[in-house]
């Protein structure tokens, strides 16, 4: 589809072998190629600018290695910087010291929250936890049912308002779920909340009210990697409206290049913690910065 950064730089550096240091012109040419590669990967412009400036700074001080060709050397630097910004090591979930750990999911409708809730539940089960799924998306017709179907697929119970009572109060459901978890000895509560197609004041207020009511140990912002550049504005709106501790990128099985990961991390300062990549319940893993760096550059 796109030329990789290595291909681009190989052209730029055709005549460079054997030079001791990159000239200012080489560095400018390099920066231009990196900029294009990052923009093609859907990284937000302010992040691209900042990143490119940092790479230029670092490249100025570098000796041209005899072992690597200059293009490989720059790709290595870019890769290291990307991994660094993406968070270095993966951040782990924080569990509550006492009582059930509460994980609240927030994000736009269609981001993949309901699917992710079940995937996360399965993953937690495999870590030896006993999760309870909680249906607080009472807005979207069928969301409760969808969570129940997914819950059944992963063998995790779902706490939901009684059928026929679907217009219930999501804050009350969230609160009641904590009591239910204590009573039934579930140690992690995963609260699925309502999303909208776009950022919406009422949705944000509801998420905020649920957050205030259950005081989650982790609020995870769930975002579709395919929305590319829009991911940053959505993340900022959720950061301001509800606040979150970590990010889950979904639909990484699509052809999104993953620039959203870099943009969100740089602009909100919050780590991407999990990656969701498919419709199967097992298509889910911890986020690996090194893999994402590779994806952004390829
Ligand atoms: P919600 O509105 O945020 O709860 O989103 P859903 O969980 O209902 O997901 C919206 C659509 O995206 C559904 O058709 C899901 O099957 C699909 N989906 C969710 N996660 C993934 C994923 O990682 N990869 C792919 N390809 N599809 C996904």
Boltz pocket constraint, residues with backbone or C-beta under 6 A from the ligand:
constraints:
  - pocket:
      binder: B
      contacts: [[A, 107], [A, 108], [A, 109], [A, 110], [A, 111], [A, 112], [A, 113], [A, 114], [A, 115], [A, 116], [A, 146], [A, 193], [A, 195], [A, 250], [A, 251], [A, 252], [A, 253], [A, 254], [A, 276], [A, 277], [A, 278], [A, 279], [A, 283]]
      max_distance: 6.0
